[in-house]
Amino acid sequence: MSLGYFSFVAFAAVLTIIPGPAIVLIMKNAVLRGRKGALITAAGVFSSDLVWVSASIAGLTALLVAYRPAFEALRFLGAAYLIYLGVRLFLNRGHGSDEDQAPAQSARGRTGRAYLEGVLAELSNPKTLLIFTTLIPPFLPAHATPADVAVYGLTFAVVGFAASVAYALVFSASRRLVAGQRAKKLLLGGSGGVLTAFGVGLAVEGVREI
């Protein structure tokens, strides 16, 4: 491995430890669903990163960025999803989501929802797309092959997954600190506000400002 690759690993580590919408969702699910729910959300995020890696290898990510209407559609879709999650969480902050509290809701259903939240949050985030199209290429060796793109893309996905798992474990271990109804309400309400702010910010940004 070249020095450039290890520089990229360090860069990816710094980039992935910065909290974003996915980390807020992991924290939310750690509070509502415990360690398993948080880890499953992290797995959902990782799955989406693998999709972006595959699209990058095929050259589809570059096409998506180059075709402005498609990129703008993704941006607004991601913004709408984050706003939806944020508002919904804020409105239900006192007792968690309806699905989490429904007696008839199966464990498999809750697990599937936690996974899907991670998948959709990452897959609809255009900033993740731009990581694969603008931030990774400068680290690639000259005359990079699809195999090089795969290695760097997978490296970013794995580093991001490791950071997500670390956050999930920390938030889960701290769950008892917010066991009280008032503390939980404040934390979930704040998380809803943060997700909504992420969504609004994404909606008002121009392509060149993202």
VMD Tcl script that draws the C-alpha trace (Angstrom):
set ca {
  {0.00 0.00 0.00}
  {1.26 3.49 -0.86}
  {1.64 6.41 1.50}
  {-1.29 8.02 -0.29}
  {-3.54 5.13 0.74}
  {-2.69 5.50 4.42}
  {-3.21 9.24 4.13}
  {-6.64 8.46 2.74}
  {-7.41 6.14 5.67}
  {-6.55 8.96 8.09}
  {-8.67 11.38 6.08}
  {-11.60 8.95 6.04}
  {-11.32 8.45 9.80}
  {-11.51 12.19 10.44}
  {-14.39 12.60 8.00}
  {-16.48 9.75 9.40}
  {-16.21 10.68 13.07}
  {-17.87 14.05 12.38}
  {-21.51 13.55 13.45}
  {-24.06 13.74 10.65}
  {-27.66 12.63 10.12}
  {-26.75 8.93 10.23}
  {-25.07 9.33 13.62}
  {-28.11 11.18 14.98}
  {-30.29 8.27 13.84}
  {-27.95 5.80 15.51}
  {-28.21 7.78 18.74}
  {-31.99 7.90 18.47}
  {-32.25 4.15 17.96}
  {-29.81 3.52 20.80}
  {-32.20 5.39 23.10}
  {-35.42 3.85 21.74}
  {-34.29 0.35 20.76}
  {-31.04 -0.27 22.61}
  {-27.70 -1.52 21.34}
  {-29.17 -3.93 18.79}
  {-31.26 -1.23 17.16}
  {-28.30 1.16 17.00}
  {-26.02 -1.48 15.46}
  {-28.66 -2.45 12.91}
  {-28.99 1.20 11.89}
  {-25.20 1.32 11.47}
  {-25.46 -1.79 9.26}
  {-28.06 -0.01 7.14}
  {-25.72 2.94 6.66}
  {-22.92 0.56 5.69}
  {-25.16 -1.18 3.15}
  {-25.88 2.14 1.45}
  {-22.18 2.97 1.33}
  {-21.62 -0.34 -0.47}
  {-24.26 0.71 -3.00}
  {-22.38 3.98 -3.57}
  {-19.11 2.04 -3.94}
  {-20.67 -0.17 -6.62}
  {-22.13 2.85 -8.40}
  {-18.75 4.58 -8.26}
  {-16.98 1.59 -9.82}
  {-19.55 1.56 -12.62}
  {-19.16 5.30 -13.16}
  {-22.77 6.02 -12.25}
  {-21.95 8.43 -9.43}
  {-20.10 10.76 -11.79}
  {-23.05 10.71 -14.18}
  {-25.47 11.49 -11.36}
  {-23.43 14.51 -10.26}
  {-23.00 15.70 -13.85}
  {-26.74 15.54 -14.55}
  {-27.99 18.39 -12.41}
  {-31.74 17.54 -12.40}
  {-31.01 14.07 -11.03}
  {-28.64 15.43 -8.41}
  {-31.12 18.10 -7.37}
  {-33.86 15.48 -7.11}
  {-31.64 13.41 -4.82}
  {-30.87 16.48 -2.74}
  {-34.52 17.37 -2.20}
  {-35.43 13.74 -1.57}
  {-32.77 13.51 1.11}
  {-33.86 16.81 2.64}
  {-37.51 15.74 2.71}
  {-36.65 12.43 4.37}
  {-34.57 14.07 7.10}
  {-37.27 16.66 7.77}
  {-39.87 13.89 7.95}
  {-37.80 11.91 10.45}
  {-37.01 15.01 12.49}
  {-40.57 16.28 12.74}
  {-41.92 12.81 13.46}
  {-39.37 12.25 16.21}
  {-40.00 15.66 17.73}
  {-43.78 15.15 17.82}
  {-43.41 11.70 19.41}
  {-40.49 12.59 21.67}
  {-42.42 11.88 24.84}
  {-43.06 8.22 24.08}
  {-40.93 7.26 21.09}
  {-42.35 6.34 17.72}
  {-45.71 4.72 17.32}
  {-44.09 1.62 15.87}
  {-41.75 1.25 18.80}
  {-44.57 1.42 21.31}
  {-47.22 -0.68 19.55}
  {-47.69 -3.93 21.49}
  {-48.39 -5.89 18.31}
  {-45.25 -4.65 16.59}
  {-42.91 -7.62 16.14}
  {-39.22 -7.53 16.97}
  {-38.53 -8.25 13.30}
  {-40.59 -5.21 12.31}
  {-38.69 -2.92 14.66}
  {-35.40 -4.36 13.43}
  {-36.40 -3.83 9.81}
  {-37.37 -0.23 10.49}
  {-34.06 0.53 12.20}
  {-32.18 -0.95 9.23}
  {-34.30 0.89 6.67}
  {-33.77 4.22 8.40}
  {-30.02 3.79 8.09}
  {-30.26 2.73 4.46}
  {-32.51 5.58 3.36}
  {-30.68 8.28 5.33}
  {-27.35 7.42 3.72}
  {-28.64 6.52 0.26}
  {-30.57 9.79 -0.10}
  {-27.72 11.95 1.19}
  {-26.05 13.75 -1.75}
  {-23.09 14.66 0.44}
  {-22.18 10.98 0.62}
  {-22.40 10.87 -3.18}
  {-20.01 13.81 -3.43}
  {-17.50 12.04 -1.19}
  {-17.20 9.31 -3.81}
  {-17.02 11.75 -6.72}
  {-14.92 14.63 -5.39}
  {-13.07 13.66 -2.20}
  {-11.89 10.15 -2.98}
  {-10.53 10.70 -6.54}
  {-7.65 12.99 -5.47}
  {-6.23 10.13 -3.38}
  {-6.40 7.59 -6.19}
  {-3.15 6.65 -7.93}
  {-2.46 7.92 -11.42}
  {-4.29 5.91 -14.09}
  {-6.53 4.36 -11.44}
  {-8.33 1.17 -12.38}
  {-11.79 0.04 -11.26}
  {-10.00 -2.15 -8.72}
  {-8.35 0.95 -7.22}
  {-11.72 2.69 -7.02}
  {-13.14 -0.39 -5.31}
  {-10.34 -0.53 -2.73}
  {-10.61 3.13 -1.77}
  {-14.40 3.07 -1.79}
  {-14.55 -0.05 0.37}
  {-11.97 1.44 2.69}
  {-14.13 4.50 3.22}
  {-17.20 2.31 3.80}
  {-15.41 0.11 6.34}
  {-13.91 3.06 8.20}
  {-17.33 4.70 8.29}
  {-18.90 1.49 9.57}
  {-16.30 1.23 12.33}
  {-17.09 4.80 13.40}
  {-20.83 4.08 13.32}
  {-20.39 0.96 15.45}
  {-18.29 2.91 17.94}
  {-21.00 5.55 18.22}
  {-23.66 2.85 18.59}
  {-21.78 1.20 21.45}
  {-21.15 4.50 23.23}
  {-24.74 5.68 22.89}
  {-26.05 2.28 23.99}
  {-23.81 2.25 27.04}
  {-25.06 5.73 27.93}
  {-28.71 4.74 27.52}
  {-29.25 4.40 31.25}
  {-28.32 8.07 31.69}
  {-31.48 9.07 29.82}
  {-33.75 6.42 31.32}
  {-35.95 9.09 32.87}
  {-38.93 10.26 30.83}
  {-37.94 13.91 30.98}
  {-34.34 13.27 29.91}
  {-35.50 11.01 27.09}
  {-38.00 13.61 25.93}
  {-35.33 16.31 25.84}
  {-32.83 14.11 24.00}
  {-35.30 12.85 21.41}
  {-36.74 16.32 20.91}
  {-33.23 17.67 20.38}
  {-32.43 14.86 17.97}
  {-35.59 15.63 16.02}
  {-34.60 19.27 15.85}
  {-31.12 18.38 14.61}
  {-32.45 16.06 11.90}
  {-34.90 18.72 10.78}
  {-32.10 21.31 10.70}
  {-29.96 18.95 8.58}
  {-32.87 18.54 6.17}
  {-33.65 22.24 5.91}
  {-29.97 23.04 5.42}
  {-29.71 20.47 2.66}
  {-32.83 21.83 0.96}
  {-31.60 25.41 0.81}
  {-28.05 24.62 -0.32}
  {-27.13 24.98 -3.97}
  {-25.19 22.31 -5.79}
  {-21.96 24.25 -5.51}
  {-22.49 24.91 -1.82}
  {-22.92 21.27 -0.75}
}
mol new
graphics top color blue
foreach p $ca { graphics top sphere $p radius 0.5 }
foreach p [lrange $ca 0 end-1] q [lrange $ca 1 end] { graphics top cylinder $p $q radius 0.2 }
display resetview
